[in-house]
Structures are given as C-alpha cells and as structure tokens.
Amino acid sequence: MLRRIPDRNIWLVFGAIFLLGLAYGIAISLTAVFLDARGFTKTDIGLLASCFALGIVLLSLPMDTLIRRFSAKATLVLALAGYAVAVGAFPFLPTFAAIAAVRFLDGACSVGIWVSCETILLARSDKHNKAFVTSLYAVSMALGYVLGPLCAPHIVALSSMPAAFLLSCVISLMSAVLVLARLDRELPGMSEAHGQAGAASGAEPSASSASILWRIKTACFATFAYGYFQASVVLFLPLYLMAEKGVTRDQTIQIPAYFAVGMLLFTNVFGRIGDRRGHLLLMRVLGTIGTLMILGFVYLDRYDAMCAAVFIAGATLASISPLSLALQGVVTAPRDYSRANSLYNVFYAAGMLLGPPASSAIYQAAGGITMIYHLAALWAAFVVFTVVFAGDDPASRRSAGERVSVPVWNE
C-alpha cells in the first residue's frame, strides 16, 4: 500500500479525515437526542438538518474560489477550525435561531473540508490509483463514523452530553493542527490556477463551469443519487421496516451497521477494480446490484435476509461514491479539480436536501412500498444514464477500440 501511495500528504489527509469522522460520529449520534431533550420538536430538528444541508449547497461553489485564492491547505485548515467552533458552541446556544446559524456554519465548513480534501487527493494521486486513493479516503471517514457513535455513550456516561460535543470540537482542532503543521501547500498541476504565474507563462486557462459539469455529469448524478438515497433511508427505512415487515425498534438500530460493514469491506476492493477495468463500468454494475437490493425490501420478509440485503447495498451503492470521485479526477484537468469538486458537492448536497422531503411526501401519500420503489427507480435511472453516457469514461472507449475523445489527465 505504501508503494502504491508514496506521497505522505495523502496519508496525512487520511489521518485528518479519520479524526474528523470520529468528531462527526460523536456529534451526529447525539445531536437529535440532545435537541429532543432540550424540547425541540421533530419539525424543528428537521428544519435544523435542512440548515446544515443549505450550508453545503450555498457554500459549495465559493470553495473553488477560496482554494484558488488561498490554497487547498489554507481552506482545509480554516474549514476544520470553523467546524470545531460550530460543534463546540452548539450545546450552549439558547435559541433556535442561534442553533440554526451554527448548523448552517457546520454545513458550510463541512463542504469546505470535503472539497479541499478531494482536491488534494485527486491532484496527488496518479491516474492508475485514483479510485484506490478515494476509496481509502471514504474508508478513513467511515471508520471515524463507526467509532464515534460507539464512544459517545461512554463519554456521556463519564461526563455529560455537552462534554461530548466539546470533545468533538477538540478532535477537529487536532485535525486542523495536523494539517497546518505537516501538509504541503502546493499541489501538482495546480500552480497555474493560483496567482499570475500561470497566466504569465501562457498556461491554458481554466475550463468554464458548464464544460466541467458536462464532463463530470455521470459523477454528479452518482453523488446526487447517493446523497438522496442516504438521507432518505436513514429517516424512513426504519419506519417502513417496523410498519410493513414487523421489525422491532432494536433490530432497526442494528441495520445501519450492516450497511457500514459492507461499505468498509468492499469499497477499497472495488476501487482497485475500477482503476484497472474502468470506473463507470463498475459503477453501472454496482448500481444494478444495489437497485435489486433496494427492491428486496419489498419482497423479503426474513430479518436475516434483509440484513444481507443491507450489507450488499452498503458494499455496492456506498462504493459508487469514491468511484465517481475518481472518474471525475481522470476526466478533469488538475487545474480544474477545485471547481469540479465544488460542483460535485453541490449535487451531493442537493440530493441530501431534496431526498427527505420528497421521500416523506411519497411515503405519506402512497405508502412505504411506493417510497422504496421510487428509491430503486432513482438508481435504475442512474444505471441507464451510465449506459447512455458510457463514453464519459475513457476506459470504456479504449475497451471498445475507439479513439478517446474525453481527455485523460495525469498521464
């Protein structure tokens, strides 16, 4: 693994994002419980979640400008510090408006972290290892997400709920200090995107947002579908399973663990396969299998079979996200990584923002089965999209013996 990723900066990002995932896991596992104990209604909690997503949506595109102006490292440090401020202040704020403001700041800083990390990783990985690197990035984050909720009850038992949020703040600050002290500032292939040096040397100007979006449209559809699916199933799959399948509340609590384990075990495996065989082809295969697993919730009645379906869904659908990020890195010039990642995260946030209200409306109007069908239809549409635009992946054109019309960067 060290031979495949010799750049120490990539490992530093993995370490920083693991710490951030741990901070996220502690805070997220306690947020709803804390707000409920404070007397906020479920509607209030939903609105606060929308404030978080709105922060992601509105600040995604400006992150490209910040990275070009101040560097990915500076943006990452500021975003980590901003998240620390948001999560540290959260339990001590007295009003709904104040909490909504820090939830918005939480989303804004989070997207700054994601865009910065993704820009650094894509710029520092070669074209043969992009999915391998992005899959390890996803695994690092997921490990923190898994360990954080496991630690949170013990922290609360030993101290208090506000203390747990303060610990999340401290962990995020540790991540910021690690990046500030050890990460290199410059990125390979991106020097022409900063200052006037690139312009003076006659470097090719950056592509327009529209042309970048067209180039990465399959990756954007993938991350939109995943954000929409992820935000919806967390809220409504447990309700559906309890109402339609007779699953107990305690059993539904265990189900997300199967999704996480599937993702952790197979994301890196599929990343390596995608680097060798083509990212978009593998995304299509995984999307097809994941769609069938979603449909399984309509037809499966045994709890163990449903757990197996969740495990496979985690292994397939969760693995699409790092593959789509890697595909984006292959077809986009390094100088455009920050803008491409900003656009990419707009679609992820849009999925998170639209998924819950749309799914809840469908659930209320037509029932849980229709809600499950519409999630399966979303992924089926993505699979069709990957067939129609198969040429977006240069690997598919090479395998067909055609001229590659989509440039492959980092040759």
C-alpha positions, 0 to 999 in steps of 0.5 A: 500500500505504501508503494502504491501511495508514496506521497505522505500528504495523502496519508496525512489527509487520511489521518485528518479525515479519520479524526474528523469522522470520529468528531462527526460520529460523536456529534451526529449520534447525539445531536437529535437526542440532545435537541429532543431533550432540550424540547425541540420538536421533530419539525424543528430538528428537521428544519435544523438538518435542512440548515446544515444541508443549505450550508453545503449547497450555498457554500459549495461553489465559493470553495473553488474560489477560496482554494484558488485564492488561498490554497487547498491547505489554507481552506482545509485548515480554516474549514476544520477550525470553523467546524470545531467552533460550530460543534463546540458552541452548539450545546450552549446556544439558547435559541433556535435561531442561534442553533440554526446559524451554527448548523448552517456554519457546520454545513458550510465548513463541512463542504469546505473540508470535503472539497479541499480534501478531494482536491488534494487527493485527486491532484496527488494521486496518479491516474492508475490509483485514483479510485484506490486513493478515494476509496481509502479516503471514504474508508478513513471517514467511515471508520471515524463514523463507526467509532464515534457513535460507539464512544459517545455513550461512554463519554456521556456516561463519564461526563455529560452530553455537552462534554461530548460535543466539546470533545468533538470540537477538540478532535477537529482542532487536532485535525486542523493542527495536523494539517497546518503543521505537516501538509504541503501547500502546493499541489501538482498541476495546480500552480497555474490556477493560483496567482499570475504565474500561470497566466504569465507563462501562457498556461491554458486557462481554466475550463468554464463551469458548464464544460466541467459539469458536462464532463463530470455529469455521470459523477454528479448524478452518482453523488446526487443519487447517493446523497438522496438515497442516504438521507432518505433511508436513514429517516424512513427505512426504519419506519417502513421496516417496523410498519410493513415487515414487523421489525422491532425498534432494536433490530432497526438500530442494528441495520445501519451497521450492516450497511457500514460493514459492507461499505468498509469491506468492499469499497477499497476492493472495488476501487482497485477494480475500477482503476484497472477495468474502468470506473463507470463500468463498475459503477453501472454494475454496482448500481444494478446490484444495489437497485435489486437490493433496494427492491428486496425490501419489498419482497423479503420478509426474513430479518436475516435476509434483509440484513444481507440485503443491507450489507450488499447495498452498503458494499455496492451503492456506498462504493459508487461514491469514491468511484465517481470521485475518481472518474471525475479526477481522470476526466478533469484537468488538475487545474480544474479539480477545485471547481469540479469538486465544488460542483460535485458537492453541490449535487451531493448536497442537493440530493441530501436536501431534496431526498427527505422531503420528497421521500416523506411526501411519497411515503405519506401519500402512497405508502412505504412500498411506493417510497422504496420503489421510487428509491430503486427507480432513482438508481435504475435511472442512474444505471441507464444514464451510465449506459447512455453516457458510457463514453464519459469514461475513457476506459470504456472507449479504449475497451471498445477500440475507439479513439478517446475523445474525453481527455485523460489527465495525469498521464 
